[in-house]
C-alpha cells in the first residue's frame, strides 16, 4: 500500500506510522501537514519535526480554518478553500496513494474531498468522545470511520464505524528503557513530568515558572515546554528562572522544548505524577501507564472536549482537575501535594480503567481492508 496521512491529532498518526514500519512491510508512507504550527510566529510544527526525523516523506500542506463571524474573511474563505483543494488534488495525483488516512483537523477536509474525487478509499480516525467537525464532514465520504470509544458512534454513520481504540506509539512500551543521560543517576525526590502537549502551553509554562521555588523543593521536575517561536522562547525564559533558584534546587529542574520518544518512554515508566492538558491522546497515555495527574483542560477546545475528557477521568478517580480560570501557582502546588499524598488511591483507580494497547494494529487492519 501507499498510504497518505494527515494528522490533526498527531500522536495516533505517529503511532500508526511506527507500527507499520515495525512490521517491515512494503507499505510506503506520505504525510501531508504543516511546516509551522503558527505561520505568523514561525514556530516549527511538531508534525514536521517528527515525520522528517523518521525519514518519512513530508509534503507541506495548508488549508484555511473555518471561523465563525462576519467580515472580509468570510468572502475569502471559499477562494482559500478552493486553492487548498486544488493543492490536495495535486498531492494525490503526484503521490498516487492507495488509501488516505485522516486523523482529523481542518487540513484533512480538502485532502479527503480530493481523495474521494479520485476514488481513493478514505479511513478517518476520531480520537475523542466529542466528534470533531472535520470528522463529521469526512465521515460522509469515508470508507470507514475508526473511533477510540464506542460512545462516540452516535454522531457518525453507524454502518461505517469500527472501534479500534486510540493508537499509542510502540516505543513508549520499551521494556526497561535507558535512563536519559541528562538526568542524575539517582534522586531521592519523586519525579514530576510536566507537558503542555506537542506545541507546549503558555498557561502551564507560566504556572511552572511561578511555582519553581516550591516545586523543586519536593520534586524532580521534568518539563516539556514546546518549541520556540518568533516571539517567545519558553525554554530560555524558564532556564533564566531556573538560574535564580538555590544551587541545590537547580539540579531538580530539567526543561526541554520536547523529549525524544526513548526518553519519554523512561519518563512515563518512572514519573510519579504528571501535569498536563486534557487532550484525548495525553489522557490515553496517562491511563495506559497508570499515571496519577493534575490536568488543566484547555477551555476553548472543540465542544468543550478537554473538560469532558477531564471530568470523565476524574469521575473514575484517575486525575485531579483544575479549571484554567481557577488555576494559580499556589493551587497547582496544593493539588500536587494532594495527589502525592493520595497516590495509592489514584493508582488503584487507574488500574481498573480499560486499556487498548493494540489499537495501532487494529487501525492498520482497517486501513488494509479499506484499500483492497
C-alpha positions as CSV (number, residue, x, y, z in Angstrom):
1,X,0.0,0.0,0.0
2,X,0.9,3.6,-0.5
3,X,-0.7,5.5,2.4
4,X,-1.3,9.2,2.5
5,X,-1.8,10.5,6.1
6,X,-2.6,13.8,7.7
7,X,-2.8,14.4,11.5
8,X,-4.9,17.0,13.2
9,X,-4.2,14.7,16.1
10,X,-0.5,13.8,15.6
11,X,0.2,11.2,18.3
12,X,-2.1,8.4,16.9
13,X,-0.8,9.2,13.4
14,X,2.8,8.7,14.6
15,X,1.7,5.5,16.4
16,X,0.3,4.1,13.2
17,X,3.4,5.1,11.2
18,X,5.6,3.4,13.8
19,X,3.5,0.3,13.9
20,X,3.6,-0.1,10.1
21,X,7.4,0.4,9.9
22,X,7.9,-2.1,12.8
23,X,6.2,-4.8,10.8
24,X,8.8,-4.5,8.0
25,X,6.1,-4.2,5.4
26,X,6.5,-2.8,1.9
27,X,4.0,0.0,2.7
28,X,5.0,3.5,1.7
29,X,4.0,6.4,3.9
30,X,3.4,10.0,2.8
31,X,2.4,12.6,5.4
32,X,0.8,15.9,4.4
33,X,0.9,18.6,7.1
34,X,2.1,22.0,8.4
35,X,5.7,23.1,8.5
36,X,4.8,25.8,11.0
37,X,2.3,25.5,13.8
38,X,1.7,29.2,13.5
39,X,2.7,31.0,10.3
40,X,3.0,34.4,12.0
41,X,5.4,33.2,14.7
42,X,7.2,30.6,12.5
43,X,7.1,28.0,15.3
44,X,8.1,24.7,13.7
45,X,5.2,22.3,13.8
46,X,5.8,19.1,15.8
47,X,4.4,17.1,13.0
48,X,7.1,18.4,10.6
49,X,9.8,17.6,13.1
50,X,8.6,14.1,14.0
51,X,7.9,13.0,10.4
52,X,11.2,14.2,9.0
53,X,13.1,12.7,11.9
54,X,11.6,9.4,11.0
55,X,12.8,9.8,7.4
56,X,9.3,9.7,6.0
57,X,8.1,11.7,3.1
58,X,6.6,15.0,4.3
59,X,4.5,17.2,2.0
60,X,3.8,20.7,3.2
61,X,0.1,21.5,3.0
62,X,-2.0,24.4,4.1
63,X,-5.8,24.9,4.3
64,X,-8.0,27.6,5.8
65,X,-9.5,27.2,9.2
66,X,-13.3,27.9,9.4
67,X,-14.1,30.7,11.8
68,X,-17.5,32.0,12.8
69,X,-18.4,35.6,12.4
70,X,-18.6,38.2,9.6
71,X,-16.2,40.3,7.6
72,X,-13.9,40.1,4.6
73,X,-12.6,36.7,5.8
74,X,-16.0,35.1,5.1
75,X,-15.7,36.2,1.4
76,X,-12.1,34.9,1.2
77,X,-12.7,31.5,2.7
78,X,-14.3,29.9,-0.4
79,X,-11.3,31.0,-2.5
80,X,-8.8,29.8,0.1
81,X,-10.5,26.5,0.4
82,X,-10.7,26.0,-3.4
83,X,-7.0,26.7,-3.6
84,X,-6.2,24.2,-0.8
85,X,-8.4,21.6,-2.5
86,X,-6.5,22.1,-5.8
87,X,-3.3,21.6,-3.9
88,X,-4.8,18.4,-2.3
89,X,-5.7,17.1,-5.8
90,X,-2.1,17.8,-6.9
91,X,-0.7,15.9,-3.9
92,X,-3.0,12.9,-4.6
93,X,-2.2,12.9,-8.3
94,X,1.5,13.2,-7.7
95,X,1.8,10.5,-5.0
96,X,-1.0,8.2,-6.1
97,X,-1.9,6.8,-2.7
98,X,-3.9,3.6,-2.5
99,X,-5.6,4.8,0.7
100,X,-5.9,8.1,2.6
101,X,-5.9,8.1,6.4
102,X,-7.2,11.2,8.3
103,X,-6.7,11.9,12.0
104,X,-9.0,14.9,11.9
105,X,-8.4,18.6,11.8
106,X,-9.2,21.3,9.2
107,X,-6.3,20.2,6.9
108,X,-8.0,16.9,6.4
109,X,-11.2,18.1,4.7
110,X,-9.7,19.2,1.3
111,X,-7.5,16.2,1.3
112,X,-10.5,13.9,1.9
113,X,-12.5,15.6,-0.8
114,X,-9.6,15.2,-3.3
115,X,-9.2,11.5,-2.4
116,X,-12.9,11.0,-2.8
117,X,-13.0,12.6,-6.2
118,X,-10.1,10.4,-7.3
119,X,-11.8,7.3,-5.9
120,X,-9.1,6.7,-3.3
121,X,-10.5,4.9,-0.2
122,X,-10.7,7.0,2.9
123,X,-10.2,6.0,6.6
124,X,-10.8,8.6,9.2
125,X,-9.9,8.2,12.9
126,X,-11.7,10.0,15.7
127,X,-9.7,10.1,19.0
128,X,-12.2,11.8,21.3
129,X,-15.7,11.3,22.6
130,X,-16.7,14.7,21.1
131,X,-16.7,14.1,17.3
132,X,-14.8,16.9,15.5
133,X,-16.4,18.9,12.8
134,X,-13.8,17.7,10.3
135,X,-14.5,14.0,11.1
136,X,-18.3,14.6,10.8
137,X,-17.7,16.1,7.3
138,X,-15.2,13.4,6.2
139,X,-17.4,10.6,7.5
140,X,-19.9,11.3,4.7
141,X,-17.3,10.3,2.1
142,X,-15.2,7.9,4.1
143,X,-15.0,4.2,3.5
144,X,-14.5,3.5,7.2
145,X,-14.7,5.6,10.4
146,X,-12.5,4.3,13.2
147,X,-13.1,5.6,16.7
148,X,-11.4,5.3,20.1
149,X,-14.6,4.9,22.2
150,X,-17.8,3.1,21.5
151,X,-19.8,6.1,22.8
152,X,-18.6,8.3,20.0
153,X,-20.6,6.4,17.4
154,X,-23.9,8.3,17.9
155,X,-22.6,11.3,15.9
156,X,-21.4,9.2,13.0
157,X,-22.9,6.9,10.3
158,X,-23.1,3.6,12.2
159,X,-22.6,1.3,9.3
160,X,-19.1,2.7,8.7
161,X,-18.0,2.8,12.3
162,X,-15.3,0.5,13.7
163,X,-14.0,0.8,17.3
164,X,-10.2,0.4,17.3
165,X,-9.1,2.3,20.4
166,X,-6.6,5.2,20.3
167,X,-3.2,4.1,18.9
168,X,-0.2,4.8,21.1
169,X,3.5,4.9,20.0
170,X,5.1,1.5,20.3
171,X,8.4,2.8,21.6
172,X,6.7,4.0,24.8
173,X,6.3,0.4,25.8
174,X,10.0,-0.4,25.6
175,X,10.9,-2.7,28.5
176,X,13.3,-1.1,30.9
177,X,14.2,1.9,28.8
178,X,17.5,3.6,29.4
179,X,17.6,6.5,31.9
180,X,18.2,9.7,30.0
181,X,21.8,10.8,30.2
182,X,20.9,14.3,31.2
183,X,19.3,13.2,34.4
184,X,21.3,12.5,37.6
185,X,21.9,8.8,38.1
186,X,19.9,8.8,41.3
187,X,17.5,11.1,43.0
188,X,15.6,11.0,46.3
189,X,12.8,13.2,45.0
190,X,9.8,11.8,43.2
191,X,9.6,12.7,39.5
192,X,7.1,15.2,38.2
193,X,6.5,15.3,34.5
194,X,5.0,18.5,33.0
195,X,3.8,18.7,29.4
196,X,1.6,21.1,27.5
197,X,1.2,18.8,24.5
198,X,3.0,18.9,21.2
199,X,3.4,22.6,21.0
200,X,3.6,23.4,24.7
201,X,1.2,25.5,26.8
202,X,1.8,29.1,27.7
203,X,-0.5,28.8,30.7
204,X,1.3,25.7,32.1
205,X,4.7,27.2,31.3
206,X,3.8,30.3,33.3
207,X,2.5,28.3,36.2
208,X,5.6,26.2,36.4
209,X,7.8,29.3,36.2
210,X,5.9,30.9,39.1
211,X,5.9,27.8,41.3
212,X,9.5,26.6,40.6
213,X,10.9,27.6,44.1
214,X,8.2,25.4,45.8
215,X,8.1,22.6,43.3
216,X,11.9,21.9,43.2
217,X,11.9,21.5,47.0
218,X,9.7,18.5,46.7
219,X,10.0,17.1,43.2
220,X,12.5,16.4,40.4
221,X,10.7,18.3,37.7
222,X,11.0,17.3,34.0
223,X,9.2,19.9,31.8
224,X,8.4,19.8,28.1
225,X,7.7,23.4,27.3
226,X,7.2,23.5,23.5
227,X,9.2,24.9,20.6
228,X,10.3,28.5,20.4
229,X,8.6,30.9,18.1
230,X,9.4,34.3,16.5
231,X,8.1,36.0,19.6
232,X,8.7,33.6,22.5
233,X,11.4,31.2,23.6
234,X,9.9,29.3,26.5
235,X,12.9,27.2,27.3
236,X,15.3,30.1,27.5
237,X,12.9,32.0,29.7
238,X,12.5,29.0,32.0
239,X,16.2,28.4,32.1
240,X,16.6,32.0,33.4
241,X,14.2,31.4,36.2
242,X,16.0,28.1,37.0
243,X,19.3,30.0,37.4
244,X,17.7,32.2,40.1
245,X,17.0,29.1,42.3
246,X,19.3,28.0,45.1
247,X,22.0,25.7,43.7
248,X,20.6,22.6,45.3
249,X,17.2,23.2,43.7
250,X,18.6,24.0,40.2
251,X,19.5,20.3,39.9
252,X,15.9,19.4,40.4
253,X,14.6,21.0,37.2
254,X,15.1,19.9,33.6
255,X,13.4,21.7,30.8
256,X,13.4,21.0,27.1
257,X,11.3,22.0,24.1
258,X,10.4,18.4,23.6
259,X,11.8,15.0,24.6
260,X,12.7,12.1,22.3
261,X,10.4,9.1,22.4
262,X,13.0,6.8,24.1
263,X,13.4,9.5,26.8
264,X,9.6,9.8,27.1
265,X,9.3,6.0,27.5
266,X,11.6,6.2,30.5
267,X,9.7,9.3,31.9
268,X,6.3,7.6,31.6
269,X,7.6,4.5,33.3
270,X,9.3,6.3,36.2
271,X,7.2,9.5,36.8
272,X,5.1,9.6,39.9
273,X,2.7,12.4,38.8
274,X,2.1,14.3,35.6
275,X,0.8,17.9,35.0
276,X,-0.8,18.2,31.6
277,X,-3.7,19.5,29.5
278,X,-6.6,17.0,29.0
279,X,-6.4,16.1,25.3
280,X,-7.6,12.7,24.3
281,X,-4.1,11.4,23.4
282,X,-2.5,12.7,26.6
283,X,-5.1,11.1,28.7
284,X,-4.9,7.8,26.8
285,X,-1.2,7.7,27.6
286,X,-1.8,8.6,31.3
287,X,-4.4,5.8,31.6
288,X,-2.2,3.2,29.8
289,X,0.8,3.9,32.0
290,X,-1.4,4.4,35.1
291,X,0.0,7.8,35.9
292,X,-1.8,10.0,38.5
293,X,-2.1,13.5,37.2
294,X,-3.2,17.1,37.7
295,X,-4.9,18.3,34.5
296,X,-5.8,21.8,33.4
297,X,-8.3,21.4,30.5
298,X,-8.0,23.8,27.5
299,X,-11.1,25.9,28.0
300,X,-11.8,26.7,24.3
301,X,-11.3,23.2,22.8
302,X,-13.9,22.0,20.3
303,X,-17.2,21.0,22.0
304,X,-15.5,21.6,25.4
305,X,-13.8,18.3,24.6
306,X,-11.0,18.6,27.1
307,X,-13.3,19.5,30.0
308,X,-15.4,16.4,29.2
309,X,-12.3,14.2,29.0
310,X,-11.0,15.5,32.3
311,X,-14.4,15.1,34.1
312,X,-14.7,11.5,32.9
313,X,-11.2,10.6,34.2
314,X,-11.8,12.4,37.4
315,X,-15.1,10.6,37.8
316,X,-13.3,7.2,37.8
317,X,-10.7,8.5,40.3
318,X,-7.8,8.9,37.8
319,X,-6.9,12.6,37.9
320,X,-7.3,15.9,39.8
321,X,-8.8,18.7,37.7
322,X,-8.2,22.4,38.0
323,X,-10.2,24.7,35.6
324,X,-7.9,27.1,33.8
325,X,-9.9,30.2,35.2
326,X,-9.2,29.0,38.7
327,X,-5.6,27.8,38.4
328,X,-2.8,29.7,40.2
329,X,0.7,28.6,41.2
330,X,-0.4,28.1,44.7
331,X,-3.4,26.0,43.6
332,X,-1.1,23.8,41.4
333,X,1.3,23.2,44.3
334,X,-1.6,22.3,46.6
335,X,-3.1,20.0,44.0
336,X,0.2,18.2,43.5
337,X,0.6,17.8,47.3
338,X,-2.8,16.2,47.5
339,X,-2.2,13.8,44.6
340,X,1.2,12.8,46.0
341,X,-0.4,12.0,49.4
342,X,-3.3,10.1,47.8
343,X,-1.3,8.5,45.0
344,X,-2.2,4.9,46.1
345,X,-5.8,5.7,45.6
346,X,-5.2,7.1,42.1
347,X,-3.2,4.1,41.2
348,X,-5.9,1.7,42.3
349,X,-8.5,3.6,40.3
350,X,-6.3,3.8,37.1
351,X,-5.7,0.1,37.3
352,X,-9.4,-0.5,36.8
353,X,-9.7,1.6,33.6
354,X,-9.8,-0.5,30.4
355,X,-6.8,-0.1,28.2
356,X,-6.2,-0.7,24.5
357,X,-2.5,-1.4,23.7
358,X,-3.2,-3.0,20.3
359,X,-5.1,0.0,18.8
360,X,-2.4,0.7,16.1
361,X,-2.6,-2.9,14.9
362,X,-6.4,-2.8,14.8
363,X,-6.4,0.5,12.9
364,X,-3.8,-0.8,10.4
365,X,-6.1,-3.8,9.7
366,X,-8.9,-1.4,9.0
367,X,-6.7,0.6,6.6
368,X,-5.5,-2.6,4.8
369,X,-9.1,-3.8,4.4
370,X,-10.3,-0.4,3.0
371,X,-7.5,-0.3,0.4
372,X,-8.4,-3.6,-1.1
